[in-house]
Amino acid sequence: MGKLASFQADFRRAIHAGNMPKNLQEKIVEDALSAEARMHVYQNNYHMTLVSLLQGIFPLTSAFVGEEFLKGAAKLFLSDNPPHDPRLERFGEQFPGFLNEYPHASDVIYVADIAKLEWAVHELQHVRALEEGNEAVATHIEGVTLNPNVRLIQSDYPLIQLWMVGMGQLVPEAVHIDAGGQTVAVTLDGFEVKLHVLTDEELET
């Protein structure tokens, strides 16, 4: 690895880790700002940008748990899940799974499923647009191959009603968590993303 590539790799690790290795400190010019202060600017911008990105992808999740809660969860998620793809529209796919295991989300038992639904909508709205002209990747669920413009979200909770609460289309009192689970199909129809609750008959076909 060349000197520039080595420096870039060290700098990237330092931005993510939030520290200032001595070998980097010696290579950063100091004037009005110290090397640590300069690094802190980059680290702060890095975290703020990605946390803000997650807030934009998961606004309904934020509505259910609160903005500060989501910020805290996003920061912790980021520490173990840095982006690996330069296309930031793809960042956040693992966030619903993180929320499913996040201890502080245990009082909002359905929030991970809300996040899964939001990611499916985001993916069809934005990520698929990046793949135009390329071969679309089909989704596989329990041995069944789905149309690449379809996502299925299975939940133990009345997911579509919870979605409607988050969208302001239902009052919270109208939803009962113990009403039973739902499987929601998220489909891309032209340029429009649609949600549809599958019936028992549809699930059996």
C-alpha positions as CSV (number, residue, x, y, z in Angstrom):
1,M,0.0,0.0,0.0
2,G,1.4,3.4,-1.0
3,K,1.9,6.3,1.4
4,L,-1.2,8.2,0.3
5,A,-3.4,5.1,0.4
6,S,-2.1,4.2,3.8
7,F,-2.7,7.7,5.1
8,Q,-6.3,7.7,3.7
9,A,-7.0,4.3,5.3
10,D,-5.7,5.6,8.7
11,F,-7.7,8.8,8.3
12,R,-10.9,6.9,7.5
13,R,-10.4,4.6,10.5
14,A,-9.8,7.6,12.8
15,I,-12.9,9.4,11.5
16,H,-15.0,6.3,12.3
17,A,-13.4,5.5,15.6
18,G,-13.4,9.1,16.9
19,N,-9.8,9.1,18.0
20,M,-6.5,10.7,16.9
21,P,-3.7,8.2,16.4
22,K,-0.2,9.7,16.9
23,N,0.9,8.7,13.4
24,L,-1.9,10.9,12.0
25,Q,-1.3,13.8,14.4
26,E,2.2,14.1,13.1
27,K,1.0,14.5,9.5
28,I,-1.7,17.1,10.1
29,V,-0.6,20.7,9.8
30,E,-1.4,22.8,12.9
31,D,-1.9,26.6,12.9
32,A,-4.9,28.3,14.5
33,L,-6.4,24.9,15.0
34,S,-4.7,21.9,16.6
35,A,-4.5,18.6,14.8
36,E,-7.1,17.2,17.3
37,A,-9.5,20.1,16.6
38,R,-9.2,19.6,12.9
39,M,-9.9,15.9,13.2
40,H,-12.8,16.6,15.5
41,V,-14.4,18.8,12.7
42,Y,-14.3,15.9,10.3
43,Q,-15.5,13.4,12.9
44,N,-18.4,15.6,13.9
45,N,-19.5,16.2,10.3
46,Y,-19.2,12.5,9.6
47,H,-21.5,11.5,12.4
48,M,-24.0,14.3,11.9
49,T,-24.3,13.6,8.2
50,L,-25.1,9.9,8.7
51,V,-27.3,10.3,11.7
52,S,-29.3,12.9,9.8
53,L,-29.5,10.5,6.8
54,L,-31.0,7.8,9.0
55,Q,-33.5,10.3,10.4
56,G,-34.5,11.1,6.9
57,I,-35.0,7.4,5.9
58,F,-36.9,6.5,9.1
59,P,-39.1,9.5,9.9
60,L,-42.1,7.4,11.2
61,T,-39.8,5.3,13.4
62,S,-38.6,8.7,14.8
63,A,-42.2,9.7,15.3
64,F,-42.9,6.6,17.4
65,V,-39.8,6.8,19.6
66,G,-38.9,10.5,19.6
67,E,-36.1,12.4,17.8
68,E,-33.6,12.2,20.6
69,F,-34.1,8.5,21.0
70,L,-33.6,7.9,17.3
71,K,-30.4,10.0,17.4
72,G,-29.0,8.0,20.2
73,A,-29.8,4.7,18.6
74,A,-28.4,5.9,15.2
75,K,-25.1,7.0,16.8
76,L,-24.7,3.6,18.5
77,F,-25.7,1.8,15.2
78,L,-23.1,3.8,13.3
79,S,-20.3,2.8,15.7
80,D,-20.7,-0.8,14.5
81,N,-22.1,-0.3,11.1
82,P,-20.2,2.3,9.1
83,P,-21.2,2.7,5.4
84,H,-19.4,0.4,3.0
85,D,-21.0,1.7,-0.1
86,P,-20.2,5.2,-1.5
87,R,-23.9,5.4,-2.5
88,L,-25.4,6.6,0.8
89,E,-28.9,5.8,-0.4
90,R,-28.0,2.2,0.5
91,F,-26.9,3.1,4.1
92,G,-29.3,1.9,6.8
93,E,-30.4,-1.5,5.6
94,Q,-29.3,-3.1,8.9
95,F,-30.9,-0.4,11.1
96,P,-34.3,-2.3,11.5
97,G,-32.4,-5.4,12.7
98,F,-30.4,-3.2,15.1
99,L,-33.6,-1.8,16.6
100,N,-34.9,-5.3,17.0
101,E,-32.0,-6.1,19.3
102,Y,-31.7,-2.6,20.9
103,P,-32.6,-3.0,24.6
104,H,-33.9,0.6,24.9
105,A,-36.5,-0.1,22.2
106,S,-38.1,-3.0,24.2
107,D,-41.0,-0.8,25.3
108,V,-41.9,-0.1,21.7
109,I,-42.0,-3.7,20.5
110,Y,-43.2,-3.0,17.0
111,V,-40.7,-0.2,16.1
112,A,-38.3,-2.6,14.3
113,D,-41.2,-3.7,12.0
114,I,-42.0,0.0,11.3
115,A,-38.4,0.5,10.4
116,K,-38.4,-2.5,8.1
117,L,-41.4,-1.1,6.3
118,E,-39.8,2.3,6.0
119,W,-36.6,0.7,4.6
120,A,-38.7,-1.2,2.0
121,V,-40.4,2.0,0.9
122,H,-37.0,3.8,0.8
123,E,-35.4,1.0,-1.2
124,L,-38.0,0.9,-3.8
125,Q,-38.2,4.7,-4.1
126,H,-34.5,5.5,-4.2
127,V,-32.2,2.5,-4.3
128,R,-33.9,0.8,-7.3
129,A,-33.5,4.1,-9.2
130,L,-29.7,3.6,-9.0
131,E,-30.1,0.2,-10.7
132,E,-31.9,1.4,-13.9
133,G,-30.2,-0.2,-16.8
134,N,-28.8,-3.0,-14.7
135,E,-30.3,-6.4,-14.1
136,A,-32.7,-6.1,-11.1
137,V,-32.1,-8.4,-8.2
138,A,-35.0,-10.5,-7.1
139,T,-36.0,-11.0,-3.5
140,H,-36.1,-14.5,-2.0
141,I,-38.4,-15.3,0.9
142,E,-38.7,-18.8,2.2
143,G,-37.9,-20.3,-1.1
144,V,-40.2,-18.0,-3.1
145,T,-38.7,-15.6,-5.6
146,L,-40.5,-12.3,-5.7
147,N,-40.6,-9.6,-8.3
148,P,-37.7,-7.2,-7.7
149,N,-40.3,-4.4,-7.4
150,V,-41.9,-6.2,-4.4
151,R,-41.0,-6.4,-0.7
152,L,-42.9,-8.4,1.9
153,I,-42.8,-7.3,5.5
154,Q,-44.1,-9.9,8.0
155,S,-45.1,-8.6,11.5
156,D,-46.7,-9.9,14.6
157,Y,-48.5,-6.5,14.9
158,P,-51.1,-4.5,12.9
159,L,-48.4,-2.9,10.9
160,I,-50.5,-1.0,8.3
161,Q,-52.6,0.6,11.1
162,L,-49.4,1.6,12.9
163,W,-48.1,3.1,9.7
164,M,-51.3,5.1,9.3
165,V,-50.9,6.4,12.9
166,G,-47.4,7.5,12.0
167,M,-48.8,9.2,8.9
168,G,-51.5,11.0,10.9
169,Q,-54.3,9.0,9.1
170,L,-55.4,7.2,12.3
171,V,-55.5,8.3,15.9
172,P,-53.3,6.0,18.2
173,E,-56.4,5.0,20.2
174,A,-57.8,3.3,17.1
175,V,-55.0,0.7,17.0
176,H,-54.7,-2.3,19.3
177,I,-51.3,-4.0,19.4
178,D,-52.8,-7.4,20.2
179,A,-55.1,-7.2,17.2
180,G,-52.9,-9.7,15.3
181,G,-50.1,-9.7,12.9
182,Q,-50.0,-8.6,9.2
183,T,-47.9,-9.2,6.2
184,V,-47.6,-6.1,4.1
185,A,-46.6,-6.1,0.4
186,V,-44.7,-3.0,-0.6
187,T,-44.8,-2.6,-4.4
188,L,-43.3,-0.2,-6.9
189,D,-45.9,0.6,-9.6
190,G,-44.4,2.9,-12.1
191,F,-43.0,5.6,-9.9
192,E,-45.4,5.1,-7.0
193,V,-44.8,2.9,-4.0
194,K,-48.0,1.2,-2.7
195,L,-48.7,-0.8,0.5
196,H,-51.1,-3.7,0.6
197,V,-52.0,-6.0,3.5
198,L,-52.1,-9.6,2.2
199,T,-55.1,-11.7,3.1
200,D,-54.9,-15.3,4.3
201,E,-55.9,-16.4,0.8
202,E,-53.2,-14.4,-0.8
203,L,-50.6,-15.7,1.6
204,E,-51.6,-19.3,0.7
205,T,-51.2,-18.8,-3.0
